[in-house]
Amino acid sequence: MGQVLIRNLDEQVIAAYRELAVRNQRSLEAELRDALTRGRPMTGDRLNSMLTRLEDIRAMTPKNVRQTPPEELLREDHAD
């Protein structure tokens, strides 16, 4: 496995991850490793697989059915 050294991180960022690590009963290193793994960018095969899946879902949607724009759904959600 590789190693990475990150310099000049904001102290508040470190403190937030330190607090999360305590809450999850693991080390700061384990917490950061998990955050980086979960937040990894979509690239290569993973990106292509996701784009193919999205196209498959889009193809299942009938062309003549009006789709509610996401902004409208968000507005409705916040109105409640």
Rosetta blueprint (number, residue, H / E / L):
1 M L
2 G L
3 Q L
4 V L
5 L L
6 I L
7 R L
8 N L
9 L L
10 D L
11 E H
12 Q H
13 V H
14 I H
15 A H
16 A H
17 Y H
18 R H
19 E H
20 L H
21 A H
22 V H
23 R H
24 N L
25 Q L
26 R L
27 S L
28 L H
29 E H
30 A H
31 E H
32 L H
33 R H
34 D H
35 A H
36 L H
37 T H
38 R H
39 G L
40 R L
41 P L
42 M L
43 T L
44 G H
45 D H
46 R H
47 L H
48 N H
49 S H
50 M H
51 L H
52 T H
53 R H
54 L H
55 E H
56 D H
57 I H
58 R H
59 A H
60 M H
61 T L
62 P L
63 K L
64 N L
65 V L
66 R L
67 Q L
68 T L
69 P L
70 P H
71 E H
72 E H
73 L H
74 L H
75 R H
76 E H
77 D H
78 H H
79 A H
80 D L
